[in-house]
Amino acid sequence: KIMWKKWGMSGGKSSGESDSSGNLDDEILFVDEDTWVERVEGVFGGDGSAEGGATFTDILASSELFSLARYRNGMEEVMSGHKGTFFDSDDTPVFPTINFEEGLYRLMIKRENMPLFYVVFEVREPFSASVEMKDYFDALMFPNPHTDNFINATINTTAALRVNYELFDPMGHLLFSTEFEIPKDHSGNHQVDTEIQLPNGFLYHKFSFTDGSFKTYTTLKQ
């Protein structure tokens, strides 16, 4: 088990109420080992703004600066870095595995156009974690629902990636596949012409990466 303990810096207000001094009440969140990266919500920067809806690995993958330290007879740095630290010369990610032991940790993050924020958490059972290639990728399939036989997607990346795209019908049968490479810090709209008549119903879009990680999205063909 891991316990997140979340603090606002001061002067802001969150899902917890602020006291008369303007400081936020502490919140405690318990999560399982498998879901500890699921959400980092209600973590606040110096202006009181919330960093909500982003996963922990998304934050590391897109951070300008970050520092992870452990409390053990003082502050002991585990890892620190900046944008570009964990990339090869071709901009592919090489983020190392982080081995967590039992204890209290502090994570500090600075993301682009966001205030500095931090979170303190307790690890109660040792485990390892790493940023996967899927964490450097995001796609928005549109329109949804759709009536055409081609696929539109807005794709954003924070690393250079080799992507295998697969399209499946409602029964899980492969309809179409292709591979492509996409550069770091890319943001743009793309269209894939499947050159086949797509069946009506839910369609499943799978984007796979060279480390074995993947993301899936669902659209409705009418």
N, C-alpha and C positions, 0 to 999 in steps of 0.2 A: 504494500500500500504506500501511496505517496500523499502527503498532505500539502496542498498549496495554501499559503497564507498571503493574502493580498493586501497591499497598502496603497492608498492614494498619497501623493506627495504632500498636499495641503491645499486648502482653498477651493477644492472641487467637491462635487457631489456625485455619488454613484447610485447603484441599486440599494446600497446601504445609506442610511441617513447621516449627514454630517452633524457633529456636535456643536456646541456654542462657540468653540474656538475655531471652527472651520475645518478641523481635521476629520478625516473619515474614520468611521468605526472599522475595526478589523473584520475581515470575513475569513472563514476557513472552509475549504473545499476538499473532500476526500475523493480520490479517484483510484481506480485499479491500475496495475502496471501496464496493462494493454491499452489503456485509454488515457494515459497521463498526458499525451500530446494532443488530446482531442480539442480542448479549448483553453485559451488563456483570455478570459473575459473579465471585465471590471478591473483591469490593471490601468492605473492612471498616471499620466505625466504631470509635469509641473504646472500646466495650465488647467488641470482637472479633466482633460479630455480622456475618453475611454478608448482603449485598444481592444475592440470586441470583434468576434467573428473570425479571427485568424487562428490557424493552428500553430502550435509551437514550432514545428518544422518549417512552416511557411515563414515564420518570423525570422528564424535563423538563416534561411535561404535568401531572404531579401534584405537582411540587415546591413546597414552601413558600418556600424560598430556593435560589438557585443562582448560581454565579459561574464564568465561563469566562475564562481568562487565557492569554496566550501569553508564553513566555520569549523575550525579545529585548532584550538589553542591560538586563536587569532584567525585572520583571513588568509586562506591558502588558495591561490589561483589554480583553477583546473584547466581553463582554456580561455583565450581571448583572440579576437581577430577583427578584421575590417573588410569592407567590400573588396573582393578580389583576392583575399588571403587563400581561400580554399578552391582555387581554380587552376587548371593546367593552362599552358600557353595558348591552347586552342579554345579556352573558355568552357571546357567541360568541367563539371564539379568533381572535387576530390575531398569531400567533407569527411573527416575521420569519425570513427566510432567513439562515443563518449561512454566510459565505464563509470557508473554511479555506484558508490558504496553507501552504506547506511550513514545518515547524518543530515545536517542542515546546509542548504545551498542558497546562494543568491545569484539570480540571473539579471543582468542589466542589458538593455537593448536600445539602440538608436536606429530607427528606420527613416527612410527618405520622407521628408515633409511631415514627420511625426515628432512629438516631443520625446525626450528620454524617459523611459519608464523601467521599473524593476519589479521583480517578484521574488519572494523568499519561500522556499518549499523544503519539506522534510522527506527524505527517502528512508523508508522503513524496511525495504528488502532490496538487496543489490540487483542491478540489471544494467544492460547496455542499450544504447540508443544511437541512431545515426540518421542524418538527413538522407532521404532517398531522391533519386532523380525526378520522380513524380512531383516532389515538392517544389521543383523549379518550373513547373508547368501548370497552366490553367487554361481552360477552354469554355466558351459559351456557345452552345449550339442554337442556331436561330434560322428562320422563325420556328416556333414550337407551340402548337402543332404546325406541320407543313404538308404541302400537297405535291411538291415537285420531287423529281428523282435525283436531285443533287443535294449535297450537304453543305451548309454554310456554318462556319465557325469563326469566332473571334478568339485568337490564340495569343497568350502572353507568356513570356519566359523570362527567367532570371539566370539562365545558363544555356550554353550551346548543347543541343540535345539531338540524338538520333531517335526517331519516333517510328513505331510500327502501328499503323491505324487499321482496325478491323471493325466491320459493320456486321451485326447479327440480327436475324429476324426474331419474332416473338418466341419461336421454338428453340432458339439458340443455334440455328444453322448459319454458317458463315456465308454472307452475301458478297462481300467485297473486302479487299485488303490492299494496302499500299505502304511504302516506307518513304520517309523524307527526313531531311535534316533541317534544323531551325536554329538561328543564331541566338546568342545571348542578348537579353534586353530587347527582345522582339515583341511588338504589339501590332497586330493587324488582322484583317478579315481574309478568310480563305474559303474557296469553294472546291468541292470534290464532286466531279461528275461520275457517278457510278456506272453509267451507260447500260443500266438494266432497269426494269420496271420494279420499283420497290413495293413490297406488299403493304397493305394498310395494317395499322396496329402499332404497337410499341416497337421501336428499333433501339438497339443497344450499340453504343459507340465505345470502343476500347482503344485507349492510347497506351502502348507498352514501351518500356525503355530498356536500355542495355543492361541495367542492374537487376532486371526482373520485376521491378515495381511497375504499377500501371494505375490509370484512372479510367473510370467508366462514366458515361453520360447516357441519358435516355431521352428520346424524342418520340413524338406521336405522328405517324404518317396517316393522313386522311384521304 
